[in-house]
Amino acid sequence: MKVKHIIKFAVVALIFSISFTATAQSLRTGYFLKGNPYSHRLNPALMNDRHYISFPMLGSINLNTAGKFGISKFIYDAPNGNGLVTFMHPSIDTDGFMSNIDSNNRLALELDMDVFSMGFFAFGGYNTLDFTLHSRTAMNVPYDMFKFLKTLGGGEYDLAKFNITTRNYFDISLGHSHKLNDDFTLGVRLKALLGVAYADLMLDKMKVQLSGERWMIDAKGSLSAALGGRFTFDESGMVNSYENPALGIHGIGFGADLGFTYDLTNLGTKGLVISASVTDLGFMMWKNVSTAGFSPEPYVFEGFDEIATGADGATIEEQLDAVGEDIGNMFVLADNGVADKDEMLSATLHIALEYRMPFYEKLSAALLFSNRFNELYPYNQISLILNCSPVNWLNFAISGTNTNLGLGFGAMLNLHCPGFSFFIGSDYFITKVNKQYIPLDDFNSSVSFGINIPFGKRRD
């Protein structure tokens, strides 16, 4: 994979809002929902009410995206009404377009897919075994990158903090939830992590200045990957491609989740339960990471061959391909060798408060606060959730959420009876899409569903 292809992927993903976020793990709207087989992934102290075993590969699938912008900021109808053009088309007003761009434009996608999972009562508590695939990808594109592409004029542009990261790994976890008394429950999950793919493009510094008819670039940063292969270089010593990627285990790590729940009824507050957890405490060690870095001296970029704006009638796919090629040509990198890399996981804190209604105990209202500790792509949210369990085999919840990326609302439905369980839900419903079902205004969205097999006697 050539560097220009990596950049092309970033541009296409950003404009179409289909890159990696922020908030997978498990459906937060279902945190308090009775009969939810996967609430232990948010707080290991939360117990299911039955033994269960997942339907292979379909026990739980969560796909989440996060971004404060949508396609409407970057893709427009062509002036002649035939097809689409990017924001770089001459008909798109520069000042109007740039007024909608933030200083940092972040986008994230997360996929969690259950390979196998089970839960059972034993050893004085509730136990879980999970084998799960996690995929985390995120990017940040600074304001000046769009200004640079839109104007291509003189002056200086600061493209620092243009970053793309991706982490892909399996975890094998064992969990145990134990009631110390009628009110207090503790839980812990221990995880072995198996890394399958890692890549970073990080720009700590990148100043681009027009000098005559050439661009002078002063950059500091790196491109690194652990995919089983390594970067190759041309005659001048500059990176050319990434060759011989291979499926396999390219990293190992360890993680832990800790949590508790406490029922305050015996303290005089009947129906009030407080809980908290910290998930993904741990680290990952990536092996044989191939790294390329920028030259320590400023270098010359001869300019774009022909920047694609759609004015020539090119299709939107051709425009995006050309932009990716042009940007990729700006990145001149040299070999920095191969080494191992250690990093901490992005831990998440959950704090929750639930109140069961005194007039109808099958109805509860709850608050859930979540904060992900991540230096590059921090995320926090607070949700108000209403939960209802009118009968033993049916539970549902609705939620309203405020995050650092915007507002949203969600819902979850859970059907569970002996031998069959199905849930579906979302933390963020998409409200406005185009004809291709791509979000127009922002890209906060999630979808979660799963099929499982509960068995055994129901327990309170």
C-alpha positions as CSV (number, residue, x, y, z in Angstrom):
1,M,0.0,0.0,0.0
2,K,1.6,3.3,-1.1
3,V,1.5,6.3,1.1
4,K,-0.7,8.2,-1.4
5,H,-3.2,5.3,-1.1
6,I,-3.3,5.8,2.6
7,I,-3.9,9.5,2.2
8,K,-6.6,8.8,-0.4
9,F,-8.3,6.5,2.0
10,A,-8.3,9.3,4.6
11,V,-9.7,11.9,2.2
12,V,-12.5,9.6,1.0
13,A,-13.3,8.4,4.5
14,L,-13.5,12.0,5.8
15,I,-15.6,13.4,3.0
16,F,-18.0,10.4,3.0
17,S,-17.9,10.1,6.8
18,I,-17.2,6.4,6.8
19,S,-13.9,6.2,8.8
20,F,-13.4,4.8,12.4
21,T,-15.3,5.8,16.9
22,A,-15.6,6.3,19.3
23,T,-18.1,4.5,21.4
24,A,-18.5,0.8,20.8
25,Q,-18.1,-1.8,23.6
26,S,-21.8,-2.4,24.1
27,L,-25.0,-0.4,23.7
28,R,-25.1,2.2,26.5
29,T,-28.8,2.6,26.3
30,G,-29.0,-1.0,27.5
31,Y,-26.8,-0.5,30.6
32,F,-29.7,-0.8,33.0
33,L,-32.0,-3.1,30.9
34,K,-32.9,-6.4,32.6
35,G,-32.1,-9.5,30.5
36,N,-29.4,-7.7,28.5
37,P,-26.7,-10.4,28.1
38,Y,-23.9,-7.9,27.4
39,S,-24.3,-5.3,30.1
40,H,-21.2,-6.8,31.8
41,R,-19.1,-5.3,29.0
42,L,-20.0,-1.8,30.4
43,N,-19.8,-2.8,34.0
44,P,-18.5,-6.3,35.0
45,A,-20.6,-6.1,38.2
46,L,-23.9,-6.2,36.3
47,M,-25.4,-9.7,36.2
48,N,-27.7,-11.4,33.7
49,D,-30.8,-13.2,35.0
50,R,-30.1,-16.5,33.2
51,H,-27.3,-18.6,31.8
52,Y,-26.8,-17.9,28.1
53,I,-24.6,-18.9,25.2
54,S,-24.2,-16.7,22.1
55,F,-25.2,-17.6,18.6
56,P,-21.8,-17.9,16.9
57,M,-20.7,-14.6,15.2
58,L,-24.1,-13.0,15.9
59,G,-24.2,-12.8,19.6
60,S,-23.5,-9.1,19.6
61,I,-22.5,-6.7,16.8
62,N,-21.9,-3.0,17.5
63,L,-21.0,-0.5,14.9
64,N,-20.6,3.1,16.0
65,T,-19.4,6.3,14.3
66,A,-18.7,9.7,15.7
67,G,-18.2,13.1,14.0
68,K,-19.5,16.6,14.3
69,F,-19.9,17.0,10.5
70,G,-21.7,15.2,7.7
71,I,-21.5,14.9,3.9
72,S,-23.4,18.2,3.3
73,K,-20.3,20.2,4.2
74,F,-18.1,18.5,1.6
75,I,-20.2,17.2,-1.3
76,Y,-22.6,19.4,-3.4
77,D,-24.9,19.1,-6.3
78,A,-23.2,20.0,-9.6
79,P,-24.1,23.5,-10.9
80,N,-25.5,21.9,-14.1
81,G,-27.6,19.5,-11.9
82,N,-25.8,16.5,-13.3
83,G,-23.9,14.6,-10.6
84,L,-22.0,15.8,-7.5
85,V,-18.9,17.9,-6.9
86,T,-16.6,18.4,-4.0
87,F,-16.1,21.5,-2.0
88,M,-13.1,22.4,-4.3
89,H,-15.4,23.2,-7.2
90,P,-15.2,26.8,-8.3
91,S,-18.9,27.3,-7.8
92,I,-18.6,26.7,-4.1
93,D,-18.0,29.9,-2.2
94,T,-14.7,29.8,-0.3
95,D,-15.7,31.9,2.7
96,G,-19.1,30.1,3.1
97,F,-17.4,26.7,3.0
98,M,-14.6,27.6,5.4
99,S,-17.0,29.1,7.9
100,N,-18.4,25.6,8.5
101,I,-15.0,24.0,9.2
102,D,-13.7,23.6,12.8
103,S,-10.1,24.0,13.8
104,N,-9.9,20.2,14.2
105,N,-12.3,17.9,12.4
106,R,-12.4,14.5,14.1
107,L,-14.1,11.4,12.8
108,A,-14.1,7.9,14.4
109,L,-15.5,4.4,13.7
110,E,-15.6,1.4,16.0
111,L,-16.7,-2.1,15.3
112,D,-17.1,-4.7,18.1
113,M,-18.2,-8.2,16.9
114,D,-18.8,-11.1,19.2
115,V,-17.2,-14.3,18.0
116,F,-18.3,-16.3,21.0
117,S,-19.7,-15.5,24.4
118,M,-21.4,-17.2,27.4
119,G,-22.5,-16.5,30.9
120,F,-23.4,-18.8,33.8
121,F,-24.0,-18.8,37.5
122,A,-21.3,-20.6,39.5
123,F,-18.6,-20.1,42.1
124,G,-21.0,-18.0,44.2
125,G,-21.7,-15.4,41.4
126,Y,-22.2,-14.8,37.7
127,N,-19.4,-15.6,35.3
128,T,-18.7,-14.6,31.7
129,L,-16.5,-15.8,28.9
130,D,-16.0,-13.6,25.8
131,F,-14.1,-13.9,22.5
132,T,-14.5,-10.6,20.7
133,L,-13.1,-8.7,17.7
134,H,-12.5,-5.0,18.2
135,S,-11.7,-2.5,15.4
136,R,-10.9,1.2,16.3
137,T,-10.1,3.8,13.7
138,A,-10.0,7.6,14.0
139,M,-8.7,10.6,12.1
140,N,-8.3,14.3,12.6
141,V,-8.1,16.8,9.7
142,P,-7.1,20.4,10.7
143,Y,-8.8,23.6,9.3
144,D,-5.8,24.6,7.2
145,M,-5.9,21.3,5.2
146,F,-9.3,22.3,3.8
147,K,-8.2,25.9,3.3
148,F,-5.1,24.6,1.4
149,L,-7.1,22.4,-0.9
150,K,-9.8,25.0,-1.5
151,T,-7.6,28.0,-2.3
152,L,-4.2,26.6,-3.4
153,G,-3.0,30.2,-3.2
154,G,0.1,31.8,-1.7
155,G,0.8,32.1,2.0
156,E,1.6,29.6,4.7
157,Y,-0.6,26.7,5.8
158,D,-0.2,24.8,9.1
159,L,-1.2,21.1,8.6
160,A,-0.1,19.9,12.0
161,K,-2.3,17.4,13.8
162,F,-3.4,15.7,10.6
163,N,-3.6,12.2,12.1
164,I,-5.0,8.8,11.2
165,T,-4.9,5.8,13.6
166,T,-6.3,2.3,13.5
167,R,-6.2,-0.5,16.1
168,N,-7.6,-4.0,15.4
169,Y,-7.4,-6.8,17.9
170,F,-9.1,-9.8,19.5
171,D,-9.8,-10.1,23.3
172,I,-10.4,-13.2,25.2
173,S,-11.9,-12.3,28.6
174,L,-13.1,-14.0,31.8
175,G,-15.4,-12.1,34.1
176,H,-16.9,-12.7,37.6
177,S,-19.6,-10.7,39.4
178,H,-20.0,-11.4,43.1
179,K,-22.6,-10.2,45.6
180,L,-20.9,-9.4,48.9
181,N,-24.3,-8.8,50.5
182,D,-27.8,-8.0,49.4
183,D,-26.8,-4.4,48.5
184,F,-23.2,-4.5,47.2
185,T,-21.9,-6.3,44.1
186,L,-18.3,-6.3,42.8
187,G,-17.2,-7.4,39.3
188,V,-13.9,-7.9,37.4
189,R,-13.0,-9.0,33.9
190,L,-9.5,-10.0,32.8
191,K,-8.6,-9.8,29.1
192,A,-5.9,-11.3,27.0
193,L,-5.4,-9.2,23.9
194,L,-4.2,-10.4,20.5
195,G,-3.3,-7.6,18.0
196,V,-3.9,-8.2,14.3
197,A,-3.3,-4.8,12.7
198,Y,-1.9,-1.4,13.7
199,A,-1.2,1.8,11.7
200,D,-0.6,5.5,12.5
201,L,0.0,8.6,10.4
202,M,0.9,11.4,12.8
203,L,1.9,14.9,11.9
204,D,3.4,16.8,14.8
205,K,4.4,19.6,12.5
206,M,3.8,20.4,8.8
207,K,4.1,23.9,7.5
208,V,3.5,24.4,3.7
209,Q,4.6,27.7,2.1
210,L,4.4,28.8,-1.5
211,S,7.9,29.8,-2.8
212,G,7.8,30.9,-6.4
213,E,6.1,28.1,-8.2
214,R,7.1,25.4,-5.7
215,W,5.8,24.5,-2.2
216,M,8.3,24.4,0.6
217,I,7.4,21.8,3.2
218,D,8.8,21.7,6.8
219,A,7.4,18.6,8.5
220,K,7.9,16.4,11.6
221,G,6.0,13.2,12.1
222,S,5.9,9.5,11.2
223,L,4.0,6.8,9.5
224,S,4.1,3.4,11.2
225,A,2.4,0.0,10.7
226,A,2.4,-3.5,12.2
227,L,0.7,-5.7,9.6
228,G,3.3,-8.4,9.2
229,G,5.3,-6.6,6.5
230,R,7.4,-3.5,6.2
231,F,7.9,-0.3,4.2
232,T,10.0,-0.4,1.1
233,F,12.0,2.5,-0.3
234,D,13.0,3.8,-3.7
235,E,16.5,4.6,-4.9
236,S,16.6,8.0,-3.1
237,G,15.8,6.2,0.2
238,M,12.2,7.5,0.4
239,V,9.3,5.3,1.3
240,N,7.5,3.8,-1.7
241,S,5.1,1.1,-0.4
242,Y,4.2,-1.4,2.3
243,E,4.9,-4.9,1.2
244,N,4.1,-8.4,2.3
245,P,1.3,-7.7,4.8
246,A,0.2,-11.0,6.5
247,L,-2.6,-12.2,8.6
248,G,-1.5,-13.1,12.1
249,I,-0.8,-12.0,15.6
250,H,1.3,-8.8,15.5
251,G,0.8,-7.7,19.1
252,I,-0.1,-9.0,22.6
253,G,-1.5,-7.2,25.6
254,F,-3.5,-7.4,28.8
255,G,-6.6,-5.5,30.0
256,A,-9.0,-5.4,32.9
257,D,-12.5,-4.1,33.7
258,L,-13.5,-3.2,37.3
259,G,-16.9,-2.3,38.6
260,F,-19.5,-2.2,41.4
261,T,-23.2,-1.7,42.0
262,Y,-24.7,-0.5,45.4
263,D,-28.4,-0.5,46.3
264,L,-29.1,2.4,48.6
265,T,-32.5,1.0,49.8
266,N,-31.2,0.0,53.3
267,L,-29.8,3.6,53.7
268,G,-33.3,5.0,53.5
269,T,-33.4,5.7,49.7
270,K,-35.7,2.9,48.4
271,G,-35.2,2.0,44.7
272,L,-32.0,4.0,44.2
273,V,-28.9,2.2,42.9
274,I,-25.5,3.7,42.2
275,S,-22.9,1.9,40.0
276,A,-19.5,2.7,38.4
277,S,-16.9,1.0,36.4
278,V,-13.6,1.5,34.6
279,T,-13.1,-0.6,31.5
280,D,-10.0,-1.3,29.3
281,L,-7.3,-0.7,31.9
282,G,-4.2,-2.2,30.3
283,F,-1.7,-2.1,27.5
284,M,-0.8,-3.5,24.1
285,M,2.7,-4.4,22.8
286,W,2.9,-4.2,19.0
287,K,5.7,-6.3,17.5
288,N,8.0,-5.4,14.5
289,V,6.5,-2.0,13.8
290,S,7.8,-0.6,10.5
291,T,8.3,3.2,10.7
292,A,9.0,6.0,8.2
293,G,9.7,9.6,9.2
294,F,9.9,13.0,7.5
295,S,13.2,14.4,6.5
296,P,14.7,16.7,9.2
297,E,15.2,19.4,6.5
298,P,12.5,21.3,4.6
299,Y,11.9,19.8,1.1
300,V,10.3,21.0,-2.1
301,F,6.9,19.8,-3.4
302,E,6.5,20.6,-7.1
303,G,2.8,21.2,-6.8
304,F,-0.3,19.3,-7.9
305,D,-0.4,18.0,-11.4
306,E,-4.1,18.9,-11.8
307,I,-6.2,19.3,-8.7
308,A,-9.6,17.6,-9.2
309,T,-12.5,19.9,-8.6
310,G,-15.2,18.3,-10.7
311,A,-15.2,21.3,-13.1
312,D,-14.1,18.9,-15.9
313,G,-17.1,16.7,-15.5
314,A,-15.3,14.0,-13.6
315,T,-17.4,11.7,-11.4
316,I,-17.3,12.1,-7.7
317,E,-15.3,8.9,-7.4
318,E,-12.7,10.2,-9.9
319,Q,-12.5,13.5,-8.0
320,L,-11.9,11.8,-4.7
321,D,-9.3,9.4,-6.2
322,A,-7.4,12.3,-7.7
323,V,-7.4,14.4,-4.5
324,G,-6.0,11.4,-2.5
325,E,-3.2,11.0,-5.1
326,D,-2.4,14.7,-5.0
327,I,-2.2,14.9,-1.2
328,G,-0.2,11.7,-1.1
329,N,2.5,13.2,-3.3
330,M,3.2,15.8,-0.6
331,F,4.4,13.2,1.9
332,V,8.1,12.5,1.5
333,L,9.3,9.9,4.1
334,A,12.5,8.0,4.9
335,D,13.2,4.7,6.7
336,N,13.2,4.8,10.5
337,G,13.7,1.1,10.9
338,V,11.6,-1.6,12.7
339,A,11.0,-1.7,16.5
340,D,8.4,-2.8,19.0
341,K,5.9,-0.3,20.4
342,D,4.1,-0.3,23.7
343,E,0.9,1.7,24.4
344,M,-1.8,2.0,26.9
345,L,-5.4,1.2,26.1
346,S,-8.0,3.9,26.0
347,A,-9.7,3.4,29.4
348,T,-13.4,4.4,29.9
349,L,-15.1,5.5,33.1
350,H,-18.8,4.9,33.6
351,I,-20.8,6.4,36.5
352,A,-24.5,5.5,36.7
353,L,-27.5,6.3,38.9
354,E,-30.9,4.4,38.6
355,Y,-34.2,5.0,40.4
356,R,-37.0,2.5,40.3
357,M,-40.4,4.2,40.3
358,P,-42.3,3.6,43.6
359,F,-45.6,3.6,41.8
360,Y,-44.4,1.0,39.2
361,E,-41.2,-0.9,40.0
362,K,-40.9,-2.2,36.4
363,L,-40.2,1.3,35.3
364,S,-37.0,3.2,36.1
365,A,-35.2,6.4,35.2
366,A,-31.4,6.6,35.1
367,L,-28.4,8.8,34.4
368,L,-25.3,7.5,32.8
369,F,-22.0,9.4,32.5
370,S,-19.2,8.0,30.3
371,N,-15.8,9.4,29.6
372,R,-13.1,7.9,27.4
373,F,-9.5,8.8,28.3
374,N,-7.8,9.2,25.0
375,E,-5.2,12.0,24.4
376,L,-5.9,12.3,20.6
377,Y,-9.6,11.6,20.4
378,P,-11.3,12.2,23.8
379,Y,-15.0,11.4,24.2
380,N,-17.6,12.0,26.9
381,Q,-21.3,11.8,27.2
382,I,-24.2,12.0,29.7
383,S,-27.4,10.1,29.0
384,L,-30.9,10.2,30.5
385,I,-32.5,6.7,30.1
386,L,-36.0,5.4,30.8
387,N,-36.2,1.6,31.2
388,C,-39.4,-0.6,31.3
389,S,-39.9,-4.3,31.8
390,P,-43.6,-4.8,31.5
391,V,-43.3,-8.6,31.3
392,N,-40.4,-11.0,32.0
393,W,-39.7,-11.7,28.3
394,L,-39.8,-8.1,27.1
395,N,-37.7,-5.1,28.0
396,F,-37.2,-1.8,26.3
397,A,-35.4,1.5,26.9
398,I,-35.2,5.0,25.4
399,S,-32.4,7.5,25.8
400,G,-31.4,11.1,25.2
401,T,-27.7,11.8,25.1
402,N,-25.5,14.9,25.1
403,T,-21.8,14.4,24.0
404,N,-18.8,16.5,23.2
405,L,-19.8,15.7,19.5
406,G,-23.4,16.7,19.7
407,L,-26.9,15.6,20.8
408,G,-28.7,12.3,20.1
409,F,-31.4,10.0,21.1
410,G,-31.6,6.2,21.1
411,A,-33.7,3.1,22.0
412,M,-33.3,-0.6,22.7
413,L,-35.6,-3.5,22.5
414,N,-34.8,-6.8,24.1
415,L,-36.9,-10.0,23.6
416,H,-35.7,-13.0,25.8
417,C,-37.3,-16.2,26.7
418,P,-35.9,-19.7,27.3
419,G,-34.0,-20.9,24.2
420,F,-34.1,-17.6,22.3
421,S,-33.0,-14.0,22.8
422,F,-32.8,-11.1,20.4
423,F,-31.9,-7.4,21.0
424,I,-31.6,-4.4,18.7
425,G,-31.0,-0.8,19.4
426,S,-29.1,2.4,18.9
427,D,-27.5,5.1,21.0
428,Y,-27.7,7.6,18.2
429,F,-30.4,7.5,15.5
430,I,-29.5,9.3,12.2
431,T,-32.2,11.8,11.5
432,K,-31.2,13.2,8.0
433,V,-29.5,11.3,5.2
434,N,-29.0,11.7,1.4
435,K,-30.2,9.2,-1.2
436,Q,-27.3,7.0,-0.5
437,Y,-28.2,7.0,3.3
438,I,-25.1,8.9,4.2
439,P,-25.6,11.4,7.1
440,L,-25.9,15.0,6.0
441,D,-25.4,17.1,9.1
442,D,-23.3,15.0,11.5
443,F,-22.1,11.5,11.8
444,N,-23.0,10.4,15.3
445,S,-24.6,7.1,14.8
446,S,-24.7,3.5,16.2
447,V,-26.4,0.2,15.6
448,S,-26.3,-2.9,17.8
449,F,-28.0,-6.2,17.6
450,G,-27.5,-9.8,18.6
451,I,-29.0,-13.3,18.9
452,N,-28.4,-15.5,22.0
453,I,-29.7,-18.6,23.6
454,P,-30.7,-18.2,27.3
455,F,-31.3,-21.3,29.4
456,G,-31.9,-22.4,32.9
457,K,-34.1,-20.9,35.7
458,R,-34.5,-17.1,35.8
459,R,-32.8,-15.5,38.8
460,D,-33.5,-12.1,40.3
